[in-house]
Amino acid sequence: MRFLLVLFGFFSLSLLSAQELDFKVSLVVQTSTTADPALFKDLENNMREFMNATKWTEDEFQNLEKIRGSVQLTITSEPQPNVFTAELILQTERPVFNSSYSSPILNLIDKNVSFNFSGLQPLLKTTNTFYDNLSSILSYYAYLTIGSDYDSFSLNGGELMFNKAQEIITSLPSNMVRDDGWKNDSGSKRNRYWMVENILNPRMRQFRQAFYEYHRLCLDKMFDDPDKSRAVLLSTLTSIGQANIEYPNSVLLQRFGDAKKDEIVEIFKIGDKGQKTKVSAIMVGIDASKKEKYSVLN
């Protein structure tokens, strides 16, 4: 069970709920299609029900413990009737102890979503059996969300969830293995395959320990001792910078920067000059495209 009950004990207790996610789900149609608009409303409702009503783990959650986030699916084309391509934006967060602040955990865009939907088939929880591509993609992101959340509360706490996400990939049929969102070739290495590969790769153990320390030893203690927490946070970012040396151009580290860039800048704006310089160098080393974002620390 997640540890939010301890962190938010001042809330009144809620009834136990089997479901883990509390997601806002939206669907945007960006192109002209042959489909009845009602089809997309059905799809949006199906996605919302699928993400929020499915029991993804064996753990019991209270309402206040649910993992909050959002999924937006934007339809970009309809190559054939009831066959769609889309972009998926996933954003998740976790609350920080002794504050009203929620820290972003995932903030990613998946531009390689393709699926069939006629309104007749249900979305199905997927692990080691393939049903359809949209079910696999949404199940993958559910496990990625829960695993990332668990990793922020306990060291390597999300391992089981990440293994389930990997099972989805290994269960893909031959016609899906070459799909841009899933393929494991040596191209950009920015897709779903490489995200979970990075997480489970032994070279990323240092990152995952730092990810845990970032949240539990730094953010969750920031209210009690901000100066000490900031110093500890610099140490965790140094470890993440070392992980970048061990595994250059890792999509996992790119995603970390995407989620945390604004938060890191805000925390270190009031740090000393030495801290600012080091943080800027580490984060620009991970993703040079964000150099301007970190320039305020120089």
Residue frames relative to the residue before (quaternion, step in Angstrom):
aa qw qx qy qz dx dy dz
M 1.0000 0.0000 0.0000 0.0000 0.00 0.00 0.00
R 0.5201 -0.6279 0.4701 0.3380 3.58 -1.01 0.71
F 0.5228 -0.6896 0.4342 0.2501 3.52 -1.24 0.47
L 0.3712 0.7673 -0.4698 0.2297 3.59 1.21 0.24
L 0.5532 0.6004 -0.4129 0.4038 3.59 1.11 -0.48
V 0.6406 0.5060 -0.3180 0.4822 3.57 1.03 -0.80
L 0.7038 0.4931 -0.2700 0.4343 3.55 0.87 -1.01
F 0.7967 0.2446 -0.1068 0.5422 3.55 1.04 -0.75
G 0.1386 0.8468 -0.5012 0.1118 3.54 0.98 0.83
F 0.5873 0.5920 -0.3754 0.4047 3.56 1.22 -0.34
F 0.5600 0.5625 -0.4073 0.4517 3.58 1.22 -0.10
S 0.5302 -0.5899 0.4855 0.3678 3.57 -1.17 0.45
L 0.5506 -0.6307 0.4336 0.3332 3.54 -1.05 0.73
S 0.2394 -0.7643 0.5862 0.1222 3.52 -1.09 0.79
L 0.6184 -0.5254 0.4175 0.4089 3.53 -1.24 0.30
L 0.5343 -0.6195 0.4644 0.3393 3.55 -1.06 0.70
S 0.0920 -0.7776 0.6213 0.0285 3.53 -1.10 0.79
A 0.4713 -0.6953 0.4645 0.2804 3.56 -0.90 0.88
Q 0.6744 0.5262 -0.3055 0.4183 3.57 1.04 -0.72
E 0.3913 -0.7641 0.4845 0.1682 3.54 -1.09 0.81
L 0.7637 0.4046 -0.1835 0.4684 3.58 1.08 -0.74
D 0.0772 -0.7374 0.6687 0.0562 3.51 -1.24 0.67
F 0.0967 0.8402 -0.5133 0.1459 3.53 0.24 1.37
K 0.3206 -0.6503 0.6463 0.2380 3.48 -1.24 0.63
V 0.0848 -0.8086 0.5823 0.0010 3.57 -0.75 1.04
S 0.0538 0.7960 -0.6001 0.0578 3.55 -0.85 0.95
L 0.1799 -0.7612 0.6158 0.0953 3.53 -1.23 0.62
V 0.1026 -0.7855 0.6101 0.0135 3.54 -0.90 1.05
V 0.1975 -0.7584 0.6097 0.1182 3.58 -0.92 0.90
Q 0.1594 -0.8424 0.5139 0.0276 3.53 -0.36 1.32
T 0.7521 0.3241 -0.1627 0.5503 3.58 1.25 -0.18
S 0.5457 -0.5764 0.4705 0.3855 3.58 -1.23 0.25
T 0.0562 -0.8004 0.5968 -0.0075 3.55 -0.99 0.86
T 0.5213 -0.6162 0.4894 0.3301 3.53 -1.32 0.26
A 0.5551 0.6525 -0.3748 0.3545 3.55 1.26 -0.35
D 0.5461 -0.5765 0.5020 0.3426 3.53 -1.22 0.59
P 0.5293 -0.6418 0.4425 0.3347 3.66 -0.83 0.88
A 0.5840 0.5863 -0.3753 0.4175 3.59 1.11 -0.56
L 0.5697 0.5962 -0.3796 0.4195 3.57 1.17 -0.57
F 0.6890 0.4802 -0.2839 0.4627 3.57 0.94 -0.88
K 0.6077 0.5267 -0.3542 0.4773 3.57 1.10 -0.59
D 0.6267 0.5194 -0.3241 0.4821 3.59 1.06 -0.76
L 0.6536 0.5147 -0.3152 0.4567 3.57 0.95 -0.87
E 0.6431 0.5201 -0.3226 0.4602 3.59 0.92 -0.86
N 0.6725 0.4881 -0.2944 0.4721 3.58 0.92 -0.90
N 0.6409 0.5268 -0.3206 0.4571 3.57 1.01 -0.81
M 0.6516 0.5106 -0.3097 0.4677 3.56 0.99 -0.85
R 0.6470 0.5199 -0.3221 0.4554 3.58 0.93 -0.88
E 0.6692 0.4889 -0.2920 0.4774 3.56 0.91 -0.92
F 0.6533 0.5382 -0.3116 0.4318 3.56 0.93 -0.91
M 0.7116 0.4574 -0.2729 0.4583 3.59 0.79 -0.99
N 0.7927 0.3830 -0.1723 0.4418 3.57 0.83 -1.00
A 0.7398 0.4079 -0.2336 0.4814 3.61 1.11 -0.50
T 0.5613 0.5953 -0.3944 0.4184 3.59 1.23 -0.17
K 0.3315 -0.6994 0.5939 0.2196 3.57 -1.09 0.73
W 0.1760 -0.8454 0.5015 0.0536 3.56 -0.30 1.28
T 0.7869 0.2142 -0.1046 0.5691 3.59 1.15 -0.53
E 0.5584 -0.5699 0.4715 0.3756 3.54 -1.34 -0.08
D 0.5386 0.6451 -0.3934 0.3728 3.59 1.26 -0.12
E 0.3621 -0.7031 0.5669 0.2305 3.55 -1.25 0.50
F 0.1483 -0.7977 0.5832 0.0396 3.56 -0.88 0.99
Q 0.2992 -0.6775 0.6279 0.2392 3.53 -1.18 0.56
N 0.6857 -0.4927 0.3270 0.4244 3.57 -1.19 0.41
L 0.6886 0.4839 -0.2899 0.4556 3.58 0.93 -0.85
E 0.6531 0.5164 -0.3119 0.4577 3.59 1.24 -0.29
K 0.4742 0.7067 -0.4389 0.2882 3.58 1.19 -0.34
I 0.4591 -0.6746 0.5132 0.2660 3.54 -1.12 0.75
R 0.2074 -0.8149 0.5356 0.0784 3.53 -0.61 1.15
G 0.2276 0.7621 -0.5803 0.1749 3.50 -1.10 0.80
S 0.3212 -0.7312 0.5624 0.2143 3.52 -1.28 -0.31
V 0.1264 -0.7429 0.6515 0.0869 3.50 -1.30 0.57
Q 0.0190 -0.7698 0.6379 0.0147 3.54 -0.90 0.94
L 0.1256 -0.7743 0.6187 0.0445 3.55 -0.82 1.05
T 0.0955 -0.8052 0.5851 0.0135 3.56 -0.67 1.14
I 0.3090 -0.7521 0.5573 0.1679 3.57 -0.57 1.17
T 0.1409 -0.8305 0.5373 0.0420 3.58 -0.65 1.13
S 0.8043 -0.0567 0.0151 0.5914 3.61 1.17 -0.37
E 0.2201 -0.7285 0.6310 0.1507 3.54 -1.39 0.30
P 0.2003 -0.8277 0.5123 0.1116 3.61 0.17 1.25
Q 0.7737 0.0311 -0.0004 0.6328 3.56 1.14 -0.73
P 0.6633 -0.4870 0.3549 0.4439 3.60 -1.15 0.34
N 0.8515 0.0682 -0.1092 0.5083 3.56 -0.85 1.10
V 0.6024 0.4693 -0.3784 0.5231 3.58 1.24 0.46
F 0.0314 -0.8444 0.5317 -0.0577 3.57 -0.56 1.16
T 0.1927 -0.7017 0.6624 0.1780 3.50 -1.34 0.43
A 0.0176 -0.8219 0.5660 -0.0614 3.55 -1.04 0.74
E 0.3177 -0.6692 0.6206 0.2570 3.50 -1.44 0.09
L 0.1777 -0.7758 0.5990 0.0884 3.54 -1.06 0.79
I 0.1192 -0.7658 0.6291 0.0593 3.56 -0.91 0.97
L 0.0618 -0.7942 0.6044 -0.0131 3.55 -0.76 1.13
Q 0.0471 0.7758 -0.6268 0.0559 3.55 -0.89 1.02
T 0.0217 0.7931 -0.6076 0.0369 3.57 -0.87 0.96
E 0.1335 -0.7906 0.5953 0.0529 3.55 -1.25 0.43
R 0.1317 -0.7535 0.6299 0.1344 3.54 -1.35 0.20
P 0.5103 -0.6698 0.4430 0.3079 3.59 -0.96 0.83
V 0.3352 -0.7206 0.5758 0.1919 3.55 -1.23 0.58
F 0.5691 -0.6447 0.4068 0.3081 3.54 -0.90 1.04
N 0.8633 0.1246 -0.1139 0.4757 3.53 -1.12 0.84
S 0.7025 0.3795 -0.2823 0.5317 3.57 1.07 0.65
S 0.4749 -0.6320 0.5189 0.3252 3.53 -1.34 0.12
Y 0.5079 0.6746 -0.3921 0.3649 3.57 1.34 0.06
S 0.1536 -0.7492 0.6356 0.1058 3.56 -1.15 0.72
S 0.3204 -0.7695 0.5305 0.1541 3.53 -0.83 1.05
P 0.4435 -0.6868 0.4969 0.2910 3.63 -0.85 0.88
I 0.2100 -0.7783 0.5814 0.1104 3.57 -0.95 0.88
L 0.7897 0.0432 -0.0096 0.6119 3.59 0.85 -0.96
N 0.0886 0.7552 -0.6460 0.0679 3.53 -1.07 0.80
L 0.2835 0.7971 -0.4734 0.2453 3.56 0.24 1.25
I 0.2502 -0.7314 0.6175 0.1454 3.49 -1.33 0.50
D 0.1285 -0.7669 0.6274 0.0420 3.56 -0.84 1.06
K 0.1553 -0.8330 0.5290 0.0465 3.57 -0.36 1.28
N 0.6715 0.5056 -0.2737 0.4675 3.57 1.30 0.02
V 0.3217 0.7332 -0.5257 0.2874 3.57 0.80 1.03
S 0.0956 0.7691 -0.6262 0.0848 3.57 -0.81 1.03
F 0.1308 0.8054 -0.5621 0.1355 3.56 -0.93 0.84
N 0.3758 -0.6612 0.5976 0.2540 3.52 -1.40 0.30
F 0.1385 0.7799 -0.6070 0.0643 3.57 -1.04 0.71
S 0.0706 -0.8121 0.5792 -0.0031 3.52 -0.66 1.17
G 0.5525 -0.6142 0.3854 0.4111 3.55 1.31 -0.15
L 0.6273 0.5650 -0.3309 0.4216 3.58 1.25 -0.19
Q 0.7404 0.4066 -0.2287 0.4839 3.58 1.04 -0.74
P 0.4146 -0.6987 0.5179 0.2677 3.61 -1.01 0.73
L 0.4629 -0.5957 0.5556 0.3495 3.54 -1.31 0.26
L 0.1336 -0.8245 0.5498 0.0128 3.56 -0.87 1.00
K 0.5255 -0.6175 0.4904 0.3194 3.54 -1.04 0.85
T 0.1123 -0.8290 0.5477 -0.0122 3.54 -0.73 1.12
T 0.0659 0.7449 -0.6639 -0.0092 3.54 -1.13 0.70
N 0.8522 0.0027 0.0282 0.5225 3.59 0.12 -1.23
T 0.6775 0.3960 -0.3060 0.5390 3.58 1.23 0.39
F 0.3060 -0.7574 0.5488 0.1775 3.58 -0.84 0.97
Y 0.1343 -0.7832 0.6039 0.0614 3.57 -0.91 1.00
D 0.7312 -0.2456 0.1976 0.6050 3.55 0.82 -1.04
N 0.6614 -0.5693 0.3121 0.3757 3.56 -1.15 0.56
L 0.6555 0.5097 -0.3361 0.4445 3.60 0.93 -0.76
S 0.6177 0.5265 -0.3451 0.4713 3.60 1.02 -0.72
S 0.6587 0.5073 -0.3088 0.4619 3.58 0.96 -0.85
I 0.6668 0.5069 -0.3088 0.4506 3.59 0.90 -0.91
L 0.6978 0.4602 -0.2847 0.4693 3.60 0.82 -0.93
S 0.6258 0.5170 -0.3395 0.4753 3.60 1.03 -0.70
Y 0.6146 0.5499 -0.3332 0.4569 3.57 1.00 -0.86
Y 0.7248 0.4353 -0.2649 0.4638 3.58 0.79 -0.95
A 0.5704 0.5557 -0.3878 0.4642 3.60 1.15 -0.42
Y 0.6891 0.4616 -0.2812 0.4827 3.58 0.88 -0.91
L 0.6233 0.5295 -0.3428 0.4621 3.59 1.03 -0.73
T 0.6400 0.5308 -0.3127 0.4592 3.58 1.00 -0.85
I 0.7057 0.4565 -0.2741 0.4674 3.57 0.76 -1.02
G 0.6460 0.5252 -0.3223 0.4506 3.58 0.95 -0.84
S 0.6661 0.4971 -0.3037 0.4658 3.58 0.92 -0.87
D 0.6302 0.5232 -0.3218 0.4750 3.57 1.05 -0.77
Y 0.6679 0.4962 -0.2997 0.4668 3.58 0.87 -0.93
D 0.6393 0.5306 -0.3287 0.4491 3.60 0.99 -0.77
S 0.6578 0.5126 -0.3174 0.4515 3.60 1.12 -0.55
F 0.7124 0.4325 -0.2491 0.4933 3.59 1.24 -0.32
S 0.7957 0.0319 -0.0308 0.6041 3.61 1.14 -0.48
L 0.6058 -0.5974 0.3875 0.3550 3.55 -1.06 0.77
N 0.8419 -0.0444 -0.0382 0.5364 3.56 -0.66 1.20
G 0.2638 0.8150 -0.4816 0.1849 3.57 1.19 0.53
G 0.7021 0.4866 -0.2732 0.4423 3.58 1.16 -0.47
E 0.3088 0.8094 -0.4698 0.1698 3.57 1.29 0.06
L 0.6670 0.5052 -0.3123 0.4499 3.60 0.85 -0.94
M 0.6656 0.5035 -0.3078 0.4569 3.58 0.95 -0.85
F 0.6584 0.4975 -0.3153 0.4687 3.58 0.99 -0.78
N 0.6166 0.5282 -0.3422 0.4730 3.58 1.10 -0.63
K 0.6278 0.5164 -0.3387 0.4738 3.58 1.06 -0.66
A 0.6245 0.5221 -0.3381 0.4723 3.58 1.02 -0.74
Q 0.6561 0.4993 -0.3105 0.4732 3.57 1.02 -0.77
E 0.6007 0.5593 -0.3549 0.4476 3.60 1.08 -0.67
I 0.5994 0.5553 -0.3610 0.4496 3.57 1.05 -0.71
I 0.6683 0.5026 -0.2959 0.4618 3.57 0.96 -0.87
T 0.7038 0.4663 -0.2806 0.4566 3.58 0.87 -0.90
S 0.6691 0.4905 -0.3066 0.4666 3.61 1.20 -0.33
L 0.4266 0.7184 -0.4641 0.2941 3.61 1.24 0.00
P 0.4528 -0.6654 0.5103 0.3030 3.62 -1.01 0.70
S 0.7061 -0.4992 0.3014 0.4017 3.54 -1.22 0.47
N 0.6666 0.5132 -0.3209 0.4350 3.61 0.99 -0.68
M 0.6897 0.4554 -0.2868 0.4844 3.61 1.24 -0.29
V 0.5157 0.6801 -0.4117 0.3194 3.58 1.17 -0.46
R 0.7256 0.4153 -0.2404 0.4931 3.59 1.09 -0.67
D 0.3835 0.7140 -0.4898 0.3213 3.58 1.26 0.14
D 0.5728 -0.6425 0.3831 0.3350 3.60 -0.88 0.94
G 0.6704 0.5167 -0.3079 0.4346 3.58 1.05 -0.63
W 0.7688 0.3684 -0.1656 0.4957 3.56 1.21 -0.55
K 0.5813 0.6576 -0.3852 0.2849 3.60 1.01 -0.67
N 0.3479 -0.7700 0.5150 0.1441 3.52 -1.14 0.78
D 0.3448 0.7514 -0.5071 0.2435 3.60 1.09 0.53
S 0.6429 -0.5664 0.3776 0.3511 3.57 -1.33 0.05
G 0.2990 0.7703 -0.5113 0.2363 3.59 1.09 0.63
S 0.8508 -0.1243 0.0911 0.5023 3.56 -0.88 -0.93
K 0.2304 -0.8061 0.5084 0.1965 3.59 1.21 -0.48
R 0.4983 0.6529 -0.4184 0.3877 3.56 1.00 0.87
N 0.5608 0.6445 -0.3783 0.3563 3.60 1.19 0.15
R 0.7754 -0.3549 0.2461 0.4607 3.56 -1.32 -0.19
Y 0.6077 0.5583 -0.3600 0.4352 3.59 0.99 -0.76
W 0.7435 0.4365 -0.2467 0.4425 3.55 0.71 -1.06
M 0.5658 0.5888 -0.3953 0.4207 3.59 1.11 -0.49
V 0.7316 0.3967 -0.2508 0.4945 3.59 0.75 -0.97
E 0.5735 0.5676 -0.3828 0.4499 3.61 1.13 -0.53
N 0.6536 0.5113 -0.3069 0.4661 3.57 0.95 -0.89
I 0.6555 0.5314 -0.3213 0.4298 3.57 0.86 -0.94
L 0.7657 0.3797 -0.1909 0.4828 3.59 0.88 -0.96
N 0.5006 0.6585 -0.4275 0.3647 3.59 1.24 -0.14
P 0.5270 -0.6601 0.4265 0.3234 3.65 -0.80 0.91
R 0.5982 0.5750 -0.3666 0.4207 3.60 1.13 -0.52
M 0.6948 0.4618 -0.2694 0.4810 3.58 1.25 -0.36
R 0.3614 0.7354 -0.5017 0.2772 3.61 1.21 0.20
Q 0.6295 0.5359 -0.3368 0.4507 3.57 1.02 -0.76
F 0.6362 0.5155 -0.3274 0.4715 3.56 1.01 -0.77
R 0.6887 0.4933 -0.3058 0.4346 3.58 0.81 -0.93
Q 0.6149 0.5096 -0.3544 0.4864 3.59 1.08 -0.59
A 0.6591 0.5013 -0.3082 0.4684 3.58 0.95 -0.85
F 0.6104 0.5548 -0.3421 0.4501 3.58 1.08 -0.75
Y 0.6463 0.4992 -0.3060 0.4894 3.58 1.00 -0.83
E 0.6850 0.4841 -0.2907 0.4603 3.59 0.82 -0.96
Y 0.5752 0.5978 -0.3649 0.4228 3.58 1.06 -0.74
H 0.7632 0.3816 -0.1987 0.4822 3.57 0.87 -0.98
R 0.7728 0.3845 -0.2168 0.4560 3.61 0.68 -1.01
L 0.7668 0.3626 -0.2006 0.4903 3.61 0.96 -0.80
C 0.7325 0.3766 -0.2264 0.5200 3.58 1.23 -0.31
L 0.7651 0.3710 -0.2292 0.4737 3.60 0.34 -1.19
D 0.7067 0.4767 -0.2790 0.4421 3.59 0.84 -0.95
K 0.7148 0.3961 -0.2454 0.5215 3.60 1.26 -0.26
M 0.3975 0.7586 -0.4472 0.2577 3.57 1.31 -0.04
F 0.6371 0.5403 -0.3342 0.4364 3.58 0.99 -0.77
D 0.6982 0.4861 -0.2764 0.4470 3.59 0.93 -0.90
D 0.8102 -0.0390 0.0827 0.5790 3.60 0.90 -0.90
P 0.1673 -0.8489 0.4917 0.0976 3.59 0.30 1.22
D 0.6536 0.5194 -0.3354 0.4365 3.60 0.93 -0.77
K 0.6690 0.4798 -0.3002 0.4817 3.57 0.93 -0.87
S 0.6488 0.5234 -0.3159 0.4531 3.56 0.96 -0.87
R 0.6328 0.5225 -0.3319 0.4652 3.57 1.03 -0.75
A 0.6511 0.5091 -0.3164 0.4657 3.59 1.00 -0.77
V 0.6457 0.4994 -0.3157 0.4837 3.57 1.01 -0.81
L 0.6333 0.5409 -0.3271 0.4465 3.56 1.03 -0.80
L 0.6113 0.5327 -0.3486 0.4701 3.58 1.04 -0.71
S 0.6390 0.5213 -0.3256 0.4625 3.59 1.01 -0.77
T 0.6652 0.4896 -0.3168 0.4663 3.60 0.95 -0.81
L 0.6452 0.5045 -0.3254 0.4727 3.60 1.02 -0.72
T 0.5920 0.5479 -0.3618 0.4673 3.58 1.12 -0.59
S 0.6427 0.5087 -0.3153 0.4784 3.57 1.02 -0.79
I 0.6434 0.5090 -0.3206 0.4736 3.57 1.03 -0.76
G 0.6174 0.5299 -0.3356 0.4747 3.57 1.09 -0.68
Q 0.6372 0.5085 -0.3217 0.4815 3.59 1.06 -0.72
A 0.6152 0.5372 -0.3424 0.4645 3.58 1.05 -0.73
N 0.6206 0.5425 -0.3330 0.4578 3.57 1.10 -0.69
I 0.6262 0.5106 -0.3287 0.4890 3.57 1.14 -0.61
E 0.6683 0.5083 -0.2904 0.4590 3.57 1.02 -0.86
Y 0.7909 0.0898 -0.0173 0.6051 3.58 1.07 -0.78
P 0.1489 -0.8395 0.5160 0.0824 3.61 0.34 1.22
N 0.8532 0.1621 -0.1345 0.4771 3.53 -1.24 0.69
S 0.2451 0.7876 -0.5233 0.2139 3.57 1.09 0.67
V 0.4600 -0.6710 0.5051 0.2881 3.57 -0.92 0.90
L 0.5816 0.5830 -0.3735 0.4271 3.60 1.10 -0.60
L 0.6895 0.4597 -0.2810 0.4841 3.58 0.93 -0.86
Q 0.5932 0.5490 -0.3595 0.4663 3.57 1.12 -0.65
R 0.6734 0.4915 -0.2958 0.4663 3.57 0.91 -0.91
F 0.5957 0.5521 -0.3572 0.4612 3.59 1.08 -0.68
G 0.6776 0.4890 -0.2884 0.4675 3.57 0.89 -0.91
D 0.6180 0.5516 -0.3390 0.4460 3.57 1.04 -0.79
A 0.7155 0.4542 -0.2508 0.4679 3.57 0.95 -0.92
K 0.8113 0.3711 -0.1387 0.4300 3.56 0.86 -0.98
K 0.4174 0.7579 -0.4542 0.2122 3.61 1.19 -0.27
D 0.6995 0.4582 -0.2859 0.4680 3.60 0.78 -0.95
E 0.6406 0.5392 -0.3164 0.4458 3.57 0.98 -0.87
I 0.6693 0.5032 -0.2989 0.4576 3.58 0.87 -0.95
V 0.6440 0.5162 -0.3245 0.4621 3.58 0.93 -0.85
E 0.6728 0.5010 -0.3074 0.4493 3.59 0.86 -0.91
I 0.6542 0.5216 -0.3198 0.4446 3.60 0.96 -0.83
F 0.7861 0.3580 -0.1774 0.4717 3.56 0.87 -0.94
K 0.3882 0.7160 -0.4905 0.3100 3.60 1.20 0.10
I 0.7570 0.3295 -0.1862 0.5327 3.56 1.09 -0.72
G 0.4291 0.6800 -0.4774 0.3544 3.58 1.21 0.40
D 0.6011 -0.5431 0.4113 0.4178 3.57 -1.25 0.10
K 0.7136 -0.4843 0.2968 0.4102 3.55 -1.26 0.41
G 0.6368 0.5410 -0.3297 0.4395 3.57 1.01 -0.81
Q 0.6467 0.5146 -0.3098 0.4701 3.57 0.98 -0.86
K 0.6596 0.5265 -0.3077 0.4395 3.56 0.88 -0.97
T 0.6658 0.5128 -0.3026 0.4496 3.56 0.90 -0.95
K 0.6717 0.4984 -0.2969 0.4607 3.57 0.93 -0.91
V 0.6592 0.5112 -0.3129 0.4540 3.60 0.90 -0.92
S 0.6467 0.5222 -0.3163 0.4573 3.56 0.92 -0.90
A 0.6689 0.5035 -0.3032 0.4552 3.59 0.88 -0.92
I 0.6512 0.5202 -0.3143 0.4545 3.60 0.96 -0.86
M 0.7382 0.4402 -0.2470 0.4475 3.55 0.73 -1.07
V 0.6304 0.4958 -0.3396 0.4914 3.61 1.06 -0.60
G 0.6087 0.5532 -0.3427 0.4539 3.57 1.14 -0.62
I 0.6475 0.5031 -0.3048 0.4846 3.55 1.15 -0.65
D 0.7977 -0.0432 0.0748 0.5969 3.58 0.95 -0.89
A 0.2728 -0.8074 0.5060 0.1330 3.57 -0.12 1.33
S 0.5752 0.6074 -0.3845 0.3905 3.60 1.14 -0.48
K 0.6869 0.4553 -0.2762 0.4945 3.60 1.25 -0.35
K 0.2616 0.8048 -0.4992 0.1864 3.58 1.23 0.36
E 0.6574 0.5136 -0.3185 0.4501 3.58 0.91 -0.85
K 0.6068 0.5648 -0.3517 0.4349 3.60 1.02 -0.78
Y 0.7586 0.3829 -0.2028 0.4867 3.59 0.90 -0.93
S 0.4439 0.7111 -0.4509 0.3066 3.60 1.25 -0.08
V 0.5845 0.5883 -0.3784 0.4112 3.62 1.13 -0.51
L 0.6465 0.5145 -0.3298 0.4567 3.60 1.22 -0.31
N 0.6290 0.5552 -0.3337 0.4297 3.60 1.22 -0.28
